[in-house]
Amino acid sequence: MADTESRPQKPEVARVEWAVGALGATIVIAVLGVLAYEAAVYRDGAPALVAQVVDVTATEAGHVVRFRTENHGPSTAAEVVVRATLTQGDRTLEEVETTLDYVARKSSREAGVIFKADPATATLDLRATAYRKP
């Protein structure tokens, strides 16, 4: 037999396959770049927790104070304790604490506390008082 038999020819790889492969490689390289950047600039430091009132709503249960706790710091905080205190002059009317499971770095969490007294008639102090490093 001579070389007259035809060999099976390899199918050409479609341009779409090359484009999808190149796109996938670009995405992988970009993700690796972001991870390398984060590893290079990450500094372990204390969380910077700030609690701010979002709104106050009167309900049958009392006055619900919704608040947002933001973490501007470079590390995550777990079991964040937020204390809300209502005062009039030197007298403390009510004090309520709540615990947020965690507040990741550069993020925020919303929660609420309930007072019997109307916060509009007193001074409301809201602040994060404790956290645990996860």
C-alpha positions in Angstrom: 0.0 0.0 0.0 1.2 3.3 -0.9 0.9 6.7 0.8 -2.3 7.1 -1.0 -4.4 6.4 2.1 -5.6 9.6 3.6 -4.7 10.4 7.1 -7.3 11.8 9.4 -6.7 15.5 9.6 -6.8 17.4 12.9 -9.7 19.8 13.1 -8.7 23.4 13.3 -9.3 25.0 16.6 -12.0 27.5 16.3 -11.2 31.2 16.9 -14.0 31.3 19.5 -12.1 28.6 21.6 -8.9 30.7 21.4 -10.8 33.8 22.5 -12.5 32.0 25.4 -9.2 30.5 26.5 -7.5 33.9 26.3 -10.3 35.5 28.3 -10.1 32.7 31.0 -6.3 33.2 31.2 -6.8 37.0 31.6 -9.3 36.5 34.4 -7.0 34.1 36.2 -4.0 36.4 35.9 -6.2 39.4 37.1 -7.4 37.4 40.2 -3.8 36.4 41.0 -2.7 40.0 40.7 -5.4 41.2 43.1 -4.5 38.5 45.6 -0.8 39.5 45.4 -1.7 43.2 45.8 -3.8 42.5 48.9 -1.1 40.3 50.4 1.5 43.0 49.8 -0.5 46.0 51.3 -2.3 44.2 54.1 -1.5 45.4 57.5 -2.7 43.8 60.6 -4.1 46.4 62.9 -7.0 47.2 65.2 -10.5 47.6 63.8 -11.8 51.1 63.7 -15.5 50.7 64.7 -18.0 53.6 64.4 -21.7 53.3 65.2 -24.2 55.7 63.7 -27.9 56.0 64.0 -29.8 55.3 60.8 -33.3 56.0 62.0 -35.7 55.9 65.0 -39.2 54.3 64.7 -41.9 54.2 67.3 -43.5 50.8 67.6 -45.8 48.9 70.1 -42.6 47.4 71.7 -41.0 50.8 72.1 -38.7 53.0 70.1 -36.5 51.1 67.7 -33.2 52.7 67.0 -31.6 51.3 63.8 -27.9 51.8 63.5 -25.0 51.0 61.3 -21.6 49.9 62.6 -18.8 50.6 60.1 -15.3 49.1 60.4 -12.8 51.5 58.7 -9.9 49.5 60.1 -7.6 46.9 58.4 -8.9 43.9 60.3 -12.2 42.1 61.0 -13.9 42.3 64.4 -16.0 39.5 65.8 -18.5 39.7 68.6 -18.8 43.4 68.4 -20.6 44.9 71.4 -22.5 48.1 70.7 -23.9 50.1 73.7 -26.7 52.6 73.4 -27.3 54.9 76.3 -30.1 57.4 76.8 -29.3 60.2 79.2 -31.0 63.4 80.5 -28.4 65.6 82.1 -26.4 63.5 84.5 -29.1 60.8 84.8 -29.1 57.6 82.7 -32.6 56.7 81.6 -31.8 53.5 79.8 -28.8 51.5 78.6 -29.0 48.7 76.0 -26.3 46.5 74.5 -26.3 44.3 71.5 -23.7 42.1 69.9 -22.9 41.8 66.2 -21.5 38.5 65.1 -18.8 40.2 63.0 -17.9 43.3 61.1 -15.5 42.6 58.3 -12.7 45.1 57.5 -13.8 48.0 55.3 -17.5 47.0 55.7 -20.6 47.7 57.7 -23.4 45.9 59.5 -26.9 47.2 60.5 -28.8 46.3 63.7 -31.2 47.8 66.1 -31.9 48.4 69.8 -35.3 49.1 71.5 -35.9 51.7 74.1 -39.0 52.3 76.2 -38.2 56.1 76.4 -38.3 58.3 73.3 -34.7 59.0 72.1 -35.9 62.3 70.8 -36.5 63.6 74.4 -33.0 62.6 75.6 -29.4 62.4 74.5 -28.5 59.1 72.7 -24.9 57.9 73.0 -24.2 55.0 70.6 -20.8 53.4 70.4 -18.9 50.1 69.9 -17.4 49.1 73.3 -15.7 45.7 72.7 -14.8 43.2 70.1 -12.9 39.9 69.7 -10.3 39.2 67.1 -11.6 36.2 65.0 
